[in-house]
């Protein structure tokens, strides 16, 4: 571990201009790349006293052995150079796009003599116009099948097209009427190009014109009794309406925008992108981002936009980009995106109200679901679980892998209705049939609550072991397992040093020396052991940290749900005993104040403001609530 003071540059040596900096280790590998409007001010933050740094930042600066920087002319140049270096050096402490898979696109090969439409995952076809991305490949094929009915452009391969033009015999799609390409002899190169232009225009968002035109021509042909032509326009109209039905209007017709929903925790972030053109969702994309350093949402937004629009140009960059939170460098990002677009300015916005805010909520909901699905699939991976338990064993210095882990969390409301939870994971999976809940009658703080709960739990363990040591007639043995029958290899508490020391006291008093103890502090995600002055830092996005985090979150969820249920039952029983207060008035009271805590601290006058509750009844309610 390097001492940052050993390579810290003198303050006077660091320029105050904008620039990009790189932290490197002894081997010369770039660990982190960042940008700054003022290099001196930014770098000084990394060389603050170690105890004041975020745990992940402290690990980065102590892993490095040097830092250098490059001064640039403007903030925009710093933005560009930062991302160039991130792509070139792939620094381990920068944001990682974990599963940024290649999505299928619909592409129109505009550079060809006779452009064709195809499904592709290749984003670099020369001169091609792309639409999408689509979540599934069948969704692209469905859209193409419908569009070809309205705009019969070429779909055959280049080799088939070349052979057809040489032999004069149409390609197979041309023979069955699914292609209006020049090889069929039905249209010329120029007429085919016009159909391609209409195809692109419709997909870009100018769709109402074609629907109106097809409707008009159908009526005109019907009026002229040209029923064959009328049927052709009818089929085209039906195809256009089918395409429009697959991408329902979500915003005004003139809106071209990308919306990004982001759901993130301490380790990962799920991103959901909606591509809206002409007021319709034309593409959907979802991926997961790994977070190494502690990044807030604005920093995540900046990194995501850089990645998404790095190779974009033209209309691939919309006029409007809607994000959950604006980054600090909004002005510079807008200038960079405007240069990518090449025509017209690009604005970054947040959606506060109206139709855009409603669509943003949908994107956020999809991102949340994607985050949950990602964690579920990762937890179900047997190899990943095995690796996690092996890594935990090594990191905590255990003699064997923790096949059984128990985690404890405390929940309360302003010191009232104190409860605790115990969740059990065996082989990396939850054993919900062995979860336990504890009610705590009286406690001074969370550490005292942890001590009480573990003392009770370990007492059950002693009783079960004492009974198992007593000789019992085999015929009289009970097959039902005892409560709390199995000791864990690893006992986890939600919290840092104070909670760990409270748990240690309970273990020592019970005489247990065979159970490993650890605590996980939520803000920094570091693991604390009872005999160490420094936390164990598990690698970000390691399977070990993911498993411990999941156990902690499950304990927290279980404690919160019990505490809420107990609180509701508790306050309900008290209010039900008050004369003159029936179920309907209780419901009105709780709805008015919003929570039990607010009702308890309300004055008699405030309670009397509730409809149906007079001064006498409000005084009785106040007295009963404060007599407990």
C-alpha positions as CSV (number, residue, x, y, z in Angstrom):
1,X,0.0,0.0,0.0
2,X,1.6,3.3,-1.1
3,X,1.6,6.4,0.9
4,X,-0.1,9.1,-1.2
5,X,2.3,11.7,0.4
6,X,5.2,10.0,-1.3
7,X,4.0,10.9,-4.8
8,X,1.9,13.9,-4.0
9,X,2.9,16.8,-6.3
10,X,3.5,20.2,-4.8
11,X,0.5,22.5,-5.0
12,X,2.4,25.0,-7.0
13,X,3.3,22.4,-9.6
14,X,-0.3,21.7,-10.5
15,X,-1.8,24.1,-13.0
16,X,-5.2,25.7,-12.4
17,X,-6.4,25.3,-16.0
18,X,-8.8,22.6,-17.2
19,X,-7.3,19.2,-17.9
20,X,-7.4,15.5,-17.5
21,X,-5.5,13.5,-14.8
22,X,-4.4,9.8,-14.5
23,X,-3.5,7.8,-11.4
24,X,-1.1,5.0,-12.1
25,X,0.4,2.1,-10.1
26,X,4.0,0.8,-9.9
27,X,3.5,-1.3,-13.1
28,X,2.4,1.8,-15.0
29,X,-1.2,0.7,-15.3
30,X,-3.7,3.6,-15.3
31,X,-6.1,3.1,-12.3
32,X,-8.3,6.1,-12.7
33,X,-9.0,8.8,-15.2
34,X,-10.8,12.0,-14.3
35,X,-11.3,15.6,-15.6
36,X,-11.3,18.9,-13.9
37,X,-12.1,22.5,-14.7
38,X,-9.3,23.4,-12.2
39,X,-6.7,20.6,-11.9
40,X,-5.1,22.0,-8.7
41,X,-8.4,22.2,-6.9
42,X,-9.6,18.8,-8.0
43,X,-6.3,16.9,-7.3
44,X,-6.0,18.4,-3.8
45,X,-9.2,16.6,-2.9
46,X,-7.4,13.2,-3.4
47,X,-4.6,14.1,-1.1
48,X,-6.7,15.1,1.9
49,X,-6.1,13.1,5.1
50,X,-6.8,9.4,4.5
51,X,-9.4,9.1,7.2
52,X,-11.5,11.8,5.5
53,X,-11.6,10.1,2.1
54,X,-14.3,7.8,1.0
55,X,-13.2,4.2,1.5
56,X,-13.1,3.4,-2.3
57,X,-11.2,6.6,-3.0
58,X,-8.8,5.8,-0.3
59,X,-8.1,2.4,-1.8
60,X,-7.5,4.0,-5.2
61,X,-5.0,6.6,-4.0
62,X,-3.2,4.1,-1.9
63,X,-3.0,1.6,-4.7
64,X,-1.5,4.3,-7.0
65,X,2.1,5.3,-7.0
66,X,1.9,8.4,-9.2
67,X,-0.4,10.9,-10.9
68,X,0.1,12.9,-14.1
69,X,-2.1,15.4,-16.0
70,X,-2.6,17.0,-19.3
71,X,-3.8,20.6,-19.7
72,X,-6.3,21.3,-22.4
73,X,-7.8,24.4,-23.8
74,X,-11.4,24.1,-22.6
75,X,-13.8,22.1,-20.5
76,X,-15.2,20.5,-23.7
77,X,-11.7,19.3,-24.7
78,X,-11.3,17.9,-21.2
79,X,-14.5,16.0,-21.6
80,X,-13.4,14.5,-24.9
81,X,-9.9,13.6,-23.7
82,X,-11.2,12.0,-20.5
83,X,-13.4,9.6,-22.4
84,X,-10.7,8.8,-25.0
85,X,-8.4,7.8,-22.2
86,X,-11.1,5.7,-20.5
87,X,-11.6,3.8,-23.7
88,X,-7.9,3.4,-24.3
89,X,-6.7,2.4,-20.8
90,X,-9.8,0.7,-19.4
91,X,-9.1,1.9,-15.8
92,X,-10.4,-0.4,-13.1
93,X,-11.7,2.4,-10.9
94,X,-13.8,4.1,-13.6
95,X,-17.4,3.1,-14.4
96,X,-17.7,-0.3,-16.2
97,X,-20.5,-1.2,-18.6
98,X,-20.9,-4.8,-17.4
99,X,-23.3,-6.3,-20.0
100,X,-23.6,-3.7,-22.7
101,X,-24.6,-6.3,-25.2
102,X,-25.1,-5.6,-28.9
103,X,-28.7,-5.1,-29.8
104,X,-30.3,-5.8,-33.2
105,X,-31.0,-2.8,-35.4
106,X,-33.0,-2.2,-38.6
107,X,-30.6,-0.8,-41.2
108,X,-31.1,0.8,-44.6
109,X,-28.0,0.6,-46.8
110,X,-28.3,4.0,-48.4
111,X,-24.9,3.9,-49.9
112,X,-25.9,1.0,-52.3
113,X,-27.2,1.5,-55.8
114,X,-30.4,-0.1,-54.7
115,X,-30.6,0.2,-50.9
116,X,-32.0,-2.7,-49.0
117,X,-33.4,-3.2,-45.5
118,X,-31.9,-5.7,-43.2
119,X,-31.5,-6.8,-39.6
120,X,-28.0,-6.4,-38.2
121,X,-25.9,-6.0,-35.0
122,X,-23.1,-4.4,-36.9
123,X,-23.2,-0.6,-36.2
124,X,-20.6,0.3,-38.8
125,X,-22.1,-0.5,-42.2
126,X,-20.9,2.2,-44.5
127,X,-23.6,4.8,-45.4
128,X,-26.3,2.9,-43.6
129,X,-29.3,4.5,-41.7
130,X,-30.1,2.7,-38.5
131,X,-33.4,2.4,-36.6
132,X,-33.7,0.9,-33.1
133,X,-32.2,-0.7,-31.1
134,X,-34.9,-3.3,-30.7
135,X,-35.1,-5.5,-27.5
136,X,-35.5,-8.7,-29.5
137,X,-34.5,-9.7,-33.0
138,X,-38.1,-10.9,-33.9
139,X,-39.3,-7.4,-33.2
140,X,-37.2,-6.1,-36.0
141,X,-38.4,-8.8,-38.4
142,X,-42.0,-8.1,-37.5
143,X,-41.5,-4.4,-38.2
144,X,-39.8,-5.0,-41.5
145,X,-42.5,-7.5,-42.7
146,X,-45.1,-4.8,-42.1
147,X,-43.1,-2.0,-43.6
148,X,-42.4,-4.0,-46.8
149,X,-46.1,-4.2,-47.4
150,X,-46.3,-0.4,-47.5
151,X,-42.9,0.3,-49.0
152,X,-41.7,-2.7,-51.0
153,X,-38.0,-2.0,-51.1
154,X,-35.2,-4.6,-51.6
155,X,-34.6,-7.2,-48.9
156,X,-32.4,-9.7,-50.8
157,X,-28.7,-10.1,-50.2
158,X,-26.1,-8.3,-52.4
159,X,-25.2,-11.6,-54.1
160,X,-28.8,-12.4,-55.0
161,X,-29.3,-8.8,-56.3
162,X,-26.2,-9.0,-58.4
163,X,-27.2,-12.4,-59.9
164,X,-30.7,-11.2,-60.6
165,X,-29.5,-8.1,-62.4
166,X,-27.1,-10.1,-64.5
167,X,-29.6,-12.9,-65.5
168,X,-32.7,-10.7,-65.7
169,X,-34.5,-13.2,-63.4
170,X,-35.9,-11.6,-60.2
171,X,-34.7,-12.7,-56.8
172,X,-36.9,-14.9,-54.7
173,X,-38.6,-12.1,-52.7
174,X,-39.3,-10.4,-56.0
175,X,-40.9,-13.5,-57.5
176,X,-43.3,-13.8,-54.6
177,X,-44.2,-10.0,-54.6
178,X,-42.3,-9.1,-51.4
179,X,-39.7,-6.9,-53.1
180,X,-40.2,-4.0,-55.4
181,X,-36.5,-3.8,-56.2
182,X,-35.2,-3.0,-59.7
183,X,-34.3,-6.7,-60.3
184,X,-38.0,-7.5,-60.5
185,X,-38.4,-5.1,-63.4
186,X,-41.4,-3.4,-61.7
187,X,-39.5,-0.2,-60.8
188,X,-36.5,1.7,-61.9
189,X,-33.5,2.5,-59.8
190,X,-34.8,6.1,-59.3
191,X,-38.3,4.9,-58.4
192,X,-36.8,2.4,-55.9
193,X,-34.7,5.2,-54.4
194,X,-37.9,7.2,-53.9
195,X,-39.5,4.3,-52.1
196,X,-36.5,4.0,-49.9
197,X,-36.7,7.7,-49.0
198,X,-40.3,7.3,-48.1
199,X,-39.4,4.2,-45.9
200,X,-36.8,6.2,-44.1
201,X,-39.0,9.3,-43.7
202,X,-41.8,7.2,-42.2
203,X,-39.5,5.5,-39.7
204,X,-37.9,8.8,-38.8
205,X,-41.3,10.0,-37.6
206,X,-43.0,11.7,-40.6
207,X,-45.7,9.0,-40.5
208,X,-49.0,10.9,-40.6
209,X,-48.4,12.2,-44.1
210,X,-48.2,8.7,-45.5
211,X,-51.3,7.6,-43.7
212,X,-53.2,10.6,-45.0
213,X,-51.9,10.1,-48.5
214,X,-52.8,6.4,-48.6
215,X,-56.3,7.2,-47.3
216,X,-56.9,9.9,-49.9
217,X,-55.7,7.7,-52.8
218,X,-57.8,4.8,-51.6
219,X,-60.9,6.9,-51.7
220,X,-60.1,8.5,-55.0
221,X,-59.5,5.0,-56.6
222,X,-62.8,3.7,-55.1
223,X,-64.7,6.8,-56.4
224,X,-63.2,6.1,-59.9
225,X,-64.2,2.5,-59.5
226,X,-60.6,1.4,-59.8
227,X,-61.1,-1.2,-57.1
228,X,-57.8,-3.0,-57.8
229,X,-55.9,0.2,-57.0
230,X,-58.1,0.9,-54.1
231,X,-57.4,-2.5,-52.6
232,X,-53.6,-1.9,-53.0
233,X,-53.9,1.4,-51.1
234,X,-56.1,-0.2,-48.5
235,X,-53.5,-2.9,-47.9
236,X,-50.8,-0.2,-47.6
237,X,-52.9,1.8,-45.2
238,X,-53.5,-1.3,-43.0
239,X,-49.7,-2.0,-43.0
240,X,-48.9,1.5,-42.0
241,X,-51.5,1.5,-39.2
242,X,-50.2,-1.8,-37.9
243,X,-46.7,-0.4,-37.7
244,X,-48.0,2.7,-35.9
245,X,-50.0,0.4,-33.5
246,X,-46.7,-1.3,-32.5
247,X,-45.2,2.0,-31.5
248,X,-48.0,3.9,-29.8
249,X,-47.8,7.6,-29.4
250,X,-46.3,8.5,-26.1
251,X,-45.4,12.2,-26.7
252,X,-46.3,15.0,-29.1
253,X,-45.7,14.2,-32.8
254,X,-42.8,16.7,-33.0
255,X,-40.8,15.3,-30.1
256,X,-37.5,13.6,-30.8
257,X,-35.8,12.6,-27.6
258,X,-33.9,9.9,-25.7
259,X,-35.0,9.2,-22.2
260,X,-32.8,7.5,-19.6
261,X,-34.1,5.8,-16.5
262,X,-31.5,4.8,-13.9
263,X,-31.8,2.6,-10.8
264,X,-28.6,2.3,-8.8
265,X,-27.2,1.1,-5.5
266,X,-23.7,1.0,-4.0
267,X,-22.4,-1.5,-6.5
268,X,-24.3,-1.4,-9.8
269,X,-26.7,0.7,-11.9
270,X,-29.3,-0.5,-14.3
271,X,-30.0,1.8,-17.3
272,X,-33.1,1.9,-19.4
273,X,-33.1,4.0,-22.6
274,X,-36.2,4.9,-24.6
275,X,-35.5,6.2,-28.2
276,X,-38.5,8.5,-29.1
277,X,-38.8,9.8,-32.6
278,X,-41.9,11.6,-33.9
279,X,-43.5,11.1,-30.5
280,X,-43.2,7.3,-30.7
281,X,-40.9,4.8,-29.0
282,X,-38.7,3.6,-31.8
283,X,-36.2,1.7,-29.8
284,X,-35.5,0.3,-26.3
285,X,-32.2,-0.5,-24.7
286,X,-31.2,-1.8,-21.3
287,X,-27.8,-2.5,-19.7
288,X,-26.0,-2.7,-16.4
289,X,-23.1,-0.5,-15.1
290,X,-20.6,-1.5,-12.5
291,X,-19.6,1.2,-10.0
292,X,-16.1,1.1,-8.5
293,X,-15.9,4.5,-6.8
294,X,-18.8,6.1,-5.0
295,X,-20.6,7.9,-7.8
296,X,-23.8,9.9,-7.4
297,X,-26.5,9.9,-10.0
298,X,-25.2,13.1,-11.8
299,X,-21.8,11.5,-12.3
300,X,-23.5,8.3,-13.6
301,X,-25.5,10.3,-16.1
302,X,-22.4,11.9,-17.5
303,X,-20.5,8.6,-17.9
304,X,-23.6,6.9,-19.5
305,X,-24.1,9.7,-22.1
306,X,-20.5,9.7,-23.1
307,X,-20.7,5.9,-23.7
308,X,-24.0,6.0,-25.6
309,X,-23.2,8.9,-27.9
310,X,-19.5,8.3,-28.4
311,X,-19.9,7.0,-32.0
312,X,-23.2,8.6,-32.8
313,X,-23.8,11.3,-35.4
314,X,-26.7,13.1,-37.1
315,X,-30.2,12.2,-36.0
316,X,-28.8,9.4,-33.8
317,X,-28.3,12.3,-31.4
318,X,-31.8,13.8,-30.7
319,X,-32.5,17.4,-30.0
320,X,-33.5,16.6,-26.5
321,X,-32.1,14.1,-23.9
322,X,-34.1,13.6,-20.8
323,X,-32.2,12.3,-17.7
324,X,-33.2,11.8,-14.0
325,X,-30.6,14.4,-12.9
326,X,-28.5,16.9,-14.7
327,X,-24.7,16.4,-14.5
328,X,-22.4,19.1,-13.2
329,X,-20.9,19.6,-16.7
330,X,-24.2,20.1,-18.4
331,X,-23.1,23.0,-20.6
332,X,-20.0,21.1,-21.8
333,X,-21.9,17.9,-22.5
334,X,-24.5,19.8,-24.5
335,X,-21.7,21.4,-26.6
336,X,-20.1,18.0,-27.2
337,X,-23.5,16.4,-28.1
338,X,-24.3,19.3,-30.4
339,X,-21.0,18.7,-32.3
340,X,-22.0,15.0,-32.6
341,X,-25.4,15.9,-34.0
342,X,-23.9,18.3,-36.5
343,X,-27.2,20.2,-37.0
344,X,-29.1,22.1,-34.4
345,X,-28.4,22.2,-30.7
346,X,-28.9,19.5,-28.1
347,X,-30.5,20.1,-24.8
348,X,-30.2,18.1,-21.6
349,X,-33.3,18.2,-19.4
350,X,-35.1,16.7,-16.5
351,X,-38.8,15.9,-16.7
352,X,-40.8,17.5,-13.9
353,X,-44.4,17.2,-15.0
354,X,-46.6,16.2,-17.9
355,X,-46.3,13.5,-20.6
356,X,-42.4,13.4,-20.5
357,X,-42.4,12.9,-16.7
358,X,-44.9,10.1,-17.1
359,X,-42.7,8.4,-19.7
360,X,-39.6,8.9,-17.4
361,X,-41.5,7.1,-14.6
362,X,-42.0,4.2,-17.0
363,X,-38.3,4.2,-17.9
364,X,-37.4,4.3,-14.1
365,X,-39.7,1.5,-13.4
366,X,-38.1,-0.6,-16.2
367,X,-34.7,0.2,-14.8
368,X,-35.7,-0.9,-11.4
369,X,-37.1,-4.2,-12.7
370,X,-33.9,-4.7,-14.7
371,X,-31.8,-4.2,-11.6
372,X,-33.9,-6.7,-9.6
373,X,-33.7,-9.2,-12.5
374,X,-30.0,-8.8,-12.7
375,X,-29.5,-9.5,-9.0
376,X,-31.9,-12.5,-9.1
377,X,-30.1,-14.1,-12.0
378,X,-26.7,-13.5,-10.4
379,X,-27.9,-15.1,-7.1
380,X,-29.2,-18.1,-8.9
381,X,-25.8,-18.9,-10.5
382,X,-24.3,-21.9,-8.6
383,X,-20.8,-21.2,-9.8
384,X,-21.0,-17.5,-8.6
385,X,-22.4,-18.6,-5.2
386,X,-19.6,-21.1,-4.7
387,X,-17.0,-18.4,-5.7
388,X,-18.6,-16.0,-3.3
389,X,-18.4,-18.3,-0.3
390,X,-14.8,-19.2,-1.2
391,X,-13.9,-15.5,-1.4
392,X,-15.6,-14.7,1.9
393,X,-13.7,-17.5,3.6
394,X,-10.4,-16.2,2.3
395,X,-11.2,-12.5,3.0
396,X,-12.3,-13.1,6.6
397,X,-9.6,-15.7,7.3
398,X,-12.1,-18.5,8.1
399,X,-11.1,-22.2,8.3
400,X,-14.0,-23.3,6.1
401,X,-16.5,-21.7,3.7
402,X,-19.6,-20.2,5.4
403,X,-22.2,-22.6,4.2
404,X,-24.7,-21.2,6.8
405,X,-24.8,-17.5,7.4
406,X,-27.1,-15.5,9.6
407,X,-27.6,-11.7,9.4
408,X,-29.3,-9.5,12.0
409,X,-30.8,-6.0,11.6
410,X,-32.7,-3.7,14.0
411,X,-35.7,-1.5,13.1
412,X,-37.6,1.0,15.1
413,X,-39.6,4.2,14.8
414,X,-38.2,7.0,17.0
415,X,-37.1,4.5,19.6
416,X,-40.6,2.8,19.8
417,X,-41.8,-0.5,18.5
418,X,-38.2,-1.9,18.4
419,X,-37.9,-5.1,16.5
420,X,-35.1,-7.1,15.0
421,X,-34.8,-9.7,12.2
422,X,-32.7,-12.8,11.6
423,X,-32.3,-14.1,8.1
424,X,-30.6,-17.3,7.2
425,X,-28.7,-18.2,4.0
426,X,-27.5,-21.7,3.3
427,X,-25.3,-22.4,0.3
428,X,-25.7,-18.8,-0.8
429,X,-29.5,-19.0,-0.9
430,X,-32.2,-17.8,1.5
431,X,-33.8,-20.3,3.9
432,X,-37.0,-18.4,4.6
433,X,-38.5,-21.2,6.7
434,X,-35.7,-20.4,9.2
435,X,-36.1,-16.6,9.4
436,X,-36.9,-15.3,12.8
437,X,-38.3,-12.0,14.2
438,X,-37.7,-10.5,17.6
439,X,-39.6,-7.9,19.6
440,X,-37.5,-5.8,22.0
441,X,-39.3,-4.4,25.0
442,X,-36.8,-1.8,26.0
443,X,-33.4,-0.7,24.6
444,X,-31.2,2.4,24.8
445,X,-29.9,2.2,21.2
446,X,-29.2,-0.2,18.2
447,X,-26.1,-1.6,19.8
448,X,-28.0,-2.6,23.0
449,X,-30.7,-4.1,20.7
450,X,-28.1,-6.2,18.8
451,X,-26.7,-7.4,22.1
452,X,-30.1,-8.4,23.4
453,X,-31.2,-10.2,20.3
454,X,-27.9,-12.2,19.9
455,X,-28.0,-13.1,23.6
456,X,-31.4,-14.6,23.1
457,X,-30.5,-16.4,19.9
458,X,-27.3,-17.9,21.4
459,X,-29.2,-19.0,24.5
460,X,-31.5,-21.1,22.2
461,X,-28.4,-22.6,20.7
462,X,-27.0,-23.6,24.1
463,X,-30.3,-25.2,25.0
464,X,-30.5,-27.3,21.8
465,X,-26.9,-28.4,22.2
466,X,-27.5,-29.4,25.8
467,X,-30.6,-31.4,24.8
468,X,-28.7,-33.2,22.0
469,X,-25.9,-34.2,24.5
470,X,-28.5,-35.9,26.8
471,X,-29.1,-39.6,26.2
472,X,-32.6,-40.0,24.7
473,X,-34.5,-43.2,23.8
474,X,-34.4,-43.4,20.0
475,X,-38.1,-44.2,20.0
476,X,-38.9,-41.0,21.9
477,X,-36.9,-38.7,19.7
478,X,-38.8,-35.9,18.0
479,X,-38.2,-35.6,14.3
480,X,-39.1,-31.9,14.1
481,X,-36.0,-29.8,14.2
482,X,-35.6,-27.6,17.3
483,X,-35.9,-23.8,17.0
484,X,-32.6,-22.1,16.1
485,X,-31.1,-25.6,16.0
486,X,-28.1,-25.0,13.8
487,X,-25.2,-22.7,14.5
488,X,-23.9,-20.5,11.7
489,X,-20.4,-20.4,10.4
490,X,-20.7,-16.7,9.8
491,X,-22.8,-14.2,11.8
492,X,-23.3,-10.8,10.2
493,X,-24.7,-7.7,11.7
494,X,-25.9,-4.6,9.8
495,X,-23.6,-1.8,10.9
496,X,-20.0,-0.9,11.7
497,X,-17.7,-1.0,14.7
498,X,-20.2,-0.3,17.4
499,X,-22.6,-3.0,16.2
500,X,-19.8,-5.5,15.8
501,X,-18.5,-4.9,19.3
502,X,-22.0,-5.3,20.8
503,X,-22.4,-8.7,18.9
504,X,-18.9,-9.7,20.1
505,X,-19.9,-9.1,23.7
506,X,-22.9,-11.4,23.3
507,X,-20.7,-14.1,21.7
508,X,-18.1,-13.9,24.4
509,X,-20.7,-14.1,27.2
510,X,-22.2,-17.2,25.6
511,X,-18.8,-18.8,25.3
512,X,-19.0,-19.2,21.5
513,X,-15.6,-19.2,19.8
514,X,-16.6,-21.2,16.7
515,X,-18.7,-18.5,15.0
516,X,-17.0,-15.9,12.8
517,X,-18.5,-12.4,13.3
518,X,-18.6,-9.6,10.8
519,X,-20.5,-6.3,10.2
520,X,-21.2,-4.5,7.0
521,X,-21.5,-0.8,7.0
522,X,-24.0,0.3,4.4
523,X,-22.7,3.7,3.3
524,X,-19.2,2.5,2.3
525,X,-19.9,-1.3,2.0
526,X,-16.9,-2.2,4.0
527,X,-16.8,-5.3,6.2
528,X,-15.7,-4.9,9.9
529,X,-14.2,-7.7,12.0
530,X,-14.1,-7.6,15.8
531,X,-10.3,-7.7,16.1
532,X,-9.3,-5.3,13.4
533,X,-8.8,-1.6,13.4
534,X,-9.3,-1.4,9.6
535,X,-12.2,-2.8,7.5
536,X,-11.9,-5.6,5.0
537,X,-12.4,-4.1,1.6
538,X,-13.9,-6.6,-0.8
539,X,-13.5,-5.9,-4.5
540,X,-16.4,-3.9,-6.0
541,X,-18.8,-6.2,-7.9
542,X,-17.1,-9.3,-6.5
543,X,-19.4,-12.2,-5.9
544,X,-18.4,-12.1,-2.2
545,X,-19.5,-8.5,-1.6
546,X,-22.7,-9.1,-3.7
547,X,-23.7,-12.0,-1.5
548,X,-23.0,-10.2,1.8
549,X,-24.9,-7.1,0.5
550,X,-27.9,-9.3,-0.5
551,X,-28.0,-10.9,2.9
552,X,-27.9,-7.5,4.6
553,X,-30.6,-6.1,2.4
554,X,-32.8,-9.1,3.1
555,X,-32.4,-8.7,6.8
556,X,-33.2,-5.0,6.5
557,X,-36.4,-5.8,4.4
558,X,-37.5,-8.4,6.9
559,X,-37.0,-6.2,9.9
560,X,-38.8,-3.2,8.3
561,X,-41.8,-5.3,7.3
562,X,-42.2,-6.7,10.8
563,X,-41.7,-3.3,12.4
564,X,-44.5,-1.8,10.2
565,X,-46.9,-4.7,10.9
566,X,-46.2,-4.5,14.6
567,X,-46.6,-0.7,14.6
568,X,-49.9,-0.9,12.7
569,X,-51.3,-3.6,15.1
570,X,-50.1,-1.7,18.1
571,X,-51.6,1.6,17.3
572,X,-54.8,-0.1,16.0
573,X,-55.3,-1.9,19.3
574,X,-54.8,1.3,21.3
575,X,-57.2,3.3,19.2
576,X,-59.8,0.5,19.1
577,X,-60.0,0.7,22.9
578,X,-60.9,4.4,22.9
579,X,-64.7,5.0,23.4
580,X,-66.3,6.8,20.5
581,X,-63.5,5.9,18.0
582,X,-64.6,3.3,15.4
583,X,-62.9,1.9,12.4
584,X,-63.9,4.7,10.0
585,X,-62.6,7.4,12.4
586,X,-59.3,5.5,13.0
587,X,-58.8,5.3,9.2
588,X,-59.5,9.0,8.8
589,X,-57.0,9.8,11.6
590,X,-54.2,7.8,10.2
591,X,-54.8,9.1,6.7
592,X,-54.8,12.7,8.0
593,X,-51.5,12.4,9.9
594,X,-49.8,10.0,7.5
595,X,-48.0,8.0,10.1
596,X,-48.2,6.8,13.7
597,X,-45.3,8.9,14.7
598,X,-47.0,12.1,13.6
599,X,-50.2,11.2,15.4
600,X,-48.4,10.6,18.6
601,X,-46.7,14.0,18.6
602,X,-49.8,15.9,17.6
603,X,-51.5,18.2,20.1
604,X,-55.1,17.8,21.1
605,X,-55.9,20.9,19.0
606,X,-54.3,19.4,15.9
607,X,-56.2,16.1,16.4
608,X,-59.4,18.0,16.8
609,X,-59.0,19.4,13.3
610,X,-59.7,16.0,11.8
611,X,-63.2,15.6,10.5
612,X,-65.4,13.8,12.9
613,X,-63.1,14.3,15.9
614,X,-64.2,16.9,18.5
615,X,-62.3,18.5,21.3
616,X,-63.3,16.0,23.9
617,X,-62.5,13.0,21.8
618,X,-59.2,14.5,20.7
619,X,-58.2,15.0,24.3
620,X,-59.0,11.4,25.1
621,X,-56.9,10.2,22.1
622,X,-54.0,12.3,23.1
623,X,-54.1,11.1,26.7
624,X,-54.3,7.4,25.7
625,X,-51.4,7.6,23.3
626,X,-49.2,9.3,25.9
627,X,-50.1,7.0,28.7
628,X,-48.3,4.0,27.1
